[in-house]
Amino acid sequence: MRLIKDKRAVAEGVERSVSEIMVWIILFALAVFAFIWYSGLGSKIISIIKSLF
């Protein structure tokens, strides 16, 4: 196994993996939001939020 001597290449690899993780987290959050919204809980949550304000 060859060690990477260029620190910029290592940093770019780390940034790329972090950005991919962020994309997956955002997609997961959107999927959870869609599930909550279409299961009928979205309207209940909105009514609770409106009652607070």
C-alpha positions as a printed NumPy array, in Angstrom:
array([[  0.   ,   0.   ,   0.   ],
       [  1.406,   3.347,  -1.03 ],
       [  1.14 ,   6.306,   1.317],
       [ -0.197,   9.566,  -0.048],
       [  2.437,  12.265,   0.4  ],
       [  0.364,  15.113,  -1.032],
       [ -1.662,  16.541,   1.841],
       [ -3.955,  18.437,  -0.522],
       [ -5.022,  15.174,  -2.143],
       [ -5.862,  13.767,   1.287],
       [ -7.829,  16.906,   2.193],
       [ -9.757,  16.755,  -1.086],
       [-10.606,  13.12 ,  -0.431],
       [-11.855,  13.926,   3.063],
       [-13.902,  16.884,   1.801],
       [-15.431,  14.712,  -0.9  ],
       [-16.468,  12.03 ,   1.582],
       [-17.896,  14.617,   4.005],
       [-19.902,  16.223,   1.206],
       [-21.241,  12.815,   0.166],
       [-22.288,  12.125,   3.761],
       [-24.057,  15.504,   3.902],
       [-25.92 ,  14.721,   0.672],
       [-27.091,  11.376,   2.08 ],
       [-28.21 ,  13.051,   5.324],
       [-30.203,  15.649,   3.362],
       [-31.811,  12.954,   1.203],
       [-32.694,  10.938,   4.31 ],
       [-34.212,  14.023,   5.956],
       [-36.304,  14.715,   2.846],
       [-37.501,  11.111,   2.78 ],
       [-38.494,  11.284,   6.461],
       [-40.283,  14.596,   5.845],
       [-42.192,  13.121,   2.892],
       [-43.16 ,  10.067,   4.957],
       [-44.425,  12.237,   7.826],
       [-46.281,  14.565,   5.451],
       [-48.044,  11.818,   3.488],
       [-48.876,   9.763,   6.572],
       [-51.128,  12.585,   7.773],
       [-48.944,  13.755,  10.626],
       [-47.9  ,  16.884,   8.733],
       [-51.267,  18.594,   9.161],
       [-51.277,  17.764,  12.87 ],
       [-47.788,  19.197,  13.307],
       [-48.789,  22.384,  11.459],
       [-51.88 ,  22.788,  13.641],
       [-49.725,  22.4  ,  16.769],
       [-47.243,  24.993,  15.482],
       [-50.053,  27.427,  14.598],
       [-51.536,  27.042,  18.071],
       [-48.199,  28.046,  19.598],
       [-48.011,  31.324,  17.684]])
